[in-house]
Amino acid sequence: MVEGQKSGEIALVGGYTNPSFEKILDCDADIVLCDGSQYTHAEVSKKLRKNGFNAITTYDGENIETIKTNIFILGTAIGYDIAAESVLNDISDAMSKVIDEINRNPETKGVRTIITLSEDKAPWASGDYTYAHDALESVQGVNVLSDKMGWVHISSELIAQKNPEVAIIITHTYQVSEDEYQALLDNLSPEWRSTDAYKNGNIYLICGGAADMASRSTPRVAQLMELFGLICQPNVFDDSSIPKYIGDNYADYLNYTKYYSYNN
């Protein structure tokens, strides 16, 4: 990327949250893709279209359907509509396999789960209308913060009050190892330790590539669904043993969603 900047092949047009309209204009691009979850992107996109530029604004990607819609929109916009359809078919097929396995198994149960972005005493956590929430509910996990909207900053008291049976902690602070996992457990506050998730050893550390997949909307949503299913429905997926810490190697534990075109 640095070499591309030096050669002029890659232009810097501001930061992700504060793109420069003027610098984007100077690029004279054939098409500009903007992230609908960012207000500044939406505003820049409007200005670009008023100035005769081809600008596409995606949906915010906070649920599975909008992710699929974005794939179709972007694939069509750049002339890869057939490839986009292929990816969408793969995603739907993979999702159906995971969901069918869960729905037809008598061992399936609603598991009260919390998803956070750290092990902090007062972390950011997933409420309703988030990508992680949608993936969790697809495998019949029960988000204990479904009464909240979006990613919310919660108190330690709320963690104890909600008392999840399973905790999924998404973070890049730790690495995949027993020592790192133990360090995370050691850092948990008394409120965290009061939960059934902690008492029953159901704290899961999601880091590395798995954290990228879990925190950002992506075509890998079917893989995230299966990963959450392995965590929340261990009696359903009894042919897989999921560890308590998962990173770049997350695909090693997948069966239904491991080999699909969207993973290339």
Protein Blocks (a to p, Z undefined) as FASTA:
>chain_A
ZZmmmnopaccebjfklccfklmmmnopabdcddfkbmklmmmmmmmmmnopacddddeh
lafklmmmmmmmmmmmnopammmmmmmmmmmmmmmmmmmmmmmpmkbccddddddfbfbf
bdcdddehifklmmmmmnopacfklmpgcjddddfklmmmnopabdcdddfkbccdfklm
mmmmmmpcfklmmpmklmnopaccdehjllmmmmpccfklmmmmmmmmmmmmmmlmmmbc
cdfbdcfkmmmmpmklmpcfklZZ
